[in-house]
Amino acid sequence: MDAHGRGQADPPALSEDDLLAAIRKLLSGEGPGVEVGVGDDAAVVELGKHPLVLTTDLLVEGVHFDRALSSPHDLGYKALSVNVSDVAAMGGSPRVALVGLAVRAPLEGAFVMELYGGLLEAGEEYAVSVVGGDTSRGEGVVISVTVVGEVAKGQAVLRSGASAGDRLVVTGTLGGAAGGLRVARAGPSGAHGALGTAWARVLLERHARPVARVGEGQTLAQAGATAMIDVSDGLALDLSRLCAESGVGARVAEGSVPVEPALLEGASVVGVDPLELALSGGEDYELLATIAPEAVEGTARKLVERFGTPLTDIGEVTEEGLRIVDPDGRERELEPRGWDHFA
């Protein structure tokens, strides 16, 4: 109620993108050595021979994970991997990490040690050294990881470089992580015993242990990728963010979207639409990039030869709008749905 007793309307709810836009405007001033500030997958700061790439992400209990569904070792592995993925999306190389951890009291020593074991395993996988951090008591588990990497001067691939006529390409397959979350939530007695199947194990792995495409990101950068983003919140939503930064549109071929084969196999059992999860499920951490048409085939061949990772051409960059075309040629709006922390 206001001072005169009249009802006062609640302010309109902000989306995550609205909030980030406001923060970005507040922090938009130039700083010494800052090449790329707020608004991309990671910042780029020049402090020495090579520009630094800096990124940080939070994993919050009850928002990003359920302790009943994730082992502490997997949580640690994932917490580092998702930050490394941001560095990969810039075409950079990760180097060191800092870890902040809040846990409930009394302290669960075994949980913390297992979590750091997962961080260490991921660090060994990506050649990242965990060099410090902080711990505190909290109402729930919060894991904050900061990764510092480097990139050759002028070689960072931003979200803002796409042009009409570029091709849209994506690494790997999509929808597997979201499918794995559905399987985990169903539990041993749910989904008609799906946990014992090979396809369910693949989906659970995709959810619990995401792969950061570091080498693939560097290869795409070397091939002249004009823009890049990691698919953390869903293909449709992250594509809309890339297009907004570049001032362009996109047209996606529905039949070309690389849906995770294990998701296709188990979709009817879990009760999900595979294409919907591939477009908006999130947490796949594949790389979505734009690249010149003539570079697609050669780059795809290199990714398979070097890493065993497929690269799929899923459409084209256009002047405006987000559209998706079904196999019969019918075109419709592609809604930018995906994970929003504040929705």
Protein Blocks (a to p, Z undefined) as FASTA:
>chain_A
ZZkopacdddddddfklmmmmmmmmmmpccehiabdchifbdcddfbfbccdddddddde
hklpcfklpcfklmmmmmmmmmmmmmmmnopacfbdcddddddddddfklmmmmmmmmmm
mmmmnopacfbdcddddfbdcddddddddddehiaccfklccehiacddehjehklmmmm
mmmmnommggnhmlmpmklmmmmmmmmmccddfklmmmmmmnopabdcddfkojklmmmm
mmmmnopacdddfklpccdfklmmmmmmnopafklmmmmngonlpacddddfklmmmmmm
mmmmmnopacddfbdcdfbdcddddfkopacddddbdddfkZZ
